[in-house]
Amino acid sequence: MSVIATEELTKRYPRVTALDQLTVDVPEGVTGLVGANGAGKSTLIKILLGLSPATEGKARVLGLDVATEGATIRERVGYMPEHDCLPPDVSATEFVMHMARMSGLPSTAARERTADTLRHVGLYEERYRPIGGYSTGMKQRVKLAQALVHDPRLVLLDEPTNGLDPVGRDEMLDLIRRIHTDFGISVFVTSHLLGELERTCDHVVVVDGGKLLRAQATKEFTRTTGVFTVEVDTNADGSDGTDDAQTALVGAGLPVERDGRLLHVSVADETGYDTIRDTIDGLGVGLVRLQQRRHRIAEVFLGEQSQAPQTEKETADA
């Protein structure tokens, strides 16, 4: 079942088209929407929530029409906005409980759900502190908590890792993944960082300039290639064995590209694996890694951009 479905969805402003005939189905699970800043991600979120009308086309969320059933959609989904919107003078408990009550939960249920949700996002020990004293990472967790507190079927997360350091980003991505694995809630998350979605999402939707470039399962994006990554140990005399390995592999008729201590070796068929292994074994140097490469989403995304037809303006400029 699709949790989100759009059909030729278009949003035009006086000087720009934010979405251009976007047709996509988003299945249950964790789906990432990726695109550069200005690609139309936040505009799509606002339309899906019924907060901004589309110029043309249709969209449904959980089977509900965004044009006529926006209020019902907002009751059944959670939303984590990109911008900082938290009141500084109240505690996380007060704010999340207020949002739970706004979603229709009775007082006792709202209190219990608030405690459970803040524990889940890692803020239970800090729940009574004023939000104004929180770090950026803690504020992001409060925003995530208020999106989850009413137990929605779907959450929309707009750039949830913005402003986080690498450790905070990893922790947030782990939380996002657990929303679905632990609670069965589907997630639609936007990001301009391709690597985040590659490691977190089951499906990825790629947009550029409001147009759909591709929508696929992540495993289809990151399919295996005919390239093996080879890393070897140092020689017995302590010298780097990579030079010798590269020379031997080229001598065996295999195309090799070097990246520091890594050798990327292209093979035509399954026998190439045996050739690499036997060649390295013949050198008497330790084999640290022999791993088949997978496409990265960034490679596919850049490839799609390079193949996209030029606009009239781009053609004129060229």
Secondary structure, 3 states (H helix, E strand, C coil): CEEEEEEEEEEECCCCEEEEEEEEEEECCEEEEECCCCCCHHHHHHHHCCCCCCCEEEEEECCEECCCCHHHHHHHEEEECCCCCCCCCCEHHHHHHHHHHHCCCCHHHHHHHHHHHHHHCCCHHHCCCEHHHCCHHHHHHHHHHHHHCCCCCEEEEECCCCCCCHHHHHHHHHHHHHHHHHHCCEEEEEECCHHHHHHHCCEEEEEECCEEEEEEEHHHHCCEEEEEEEEECCCCCCCCCHHHHHHHHHHCCCCEEEECCEEEEECCCCHHHHHHHHHHHHHCCCEEEEEEEECCHHHHHHHHHHHCCCCHHHHHHC
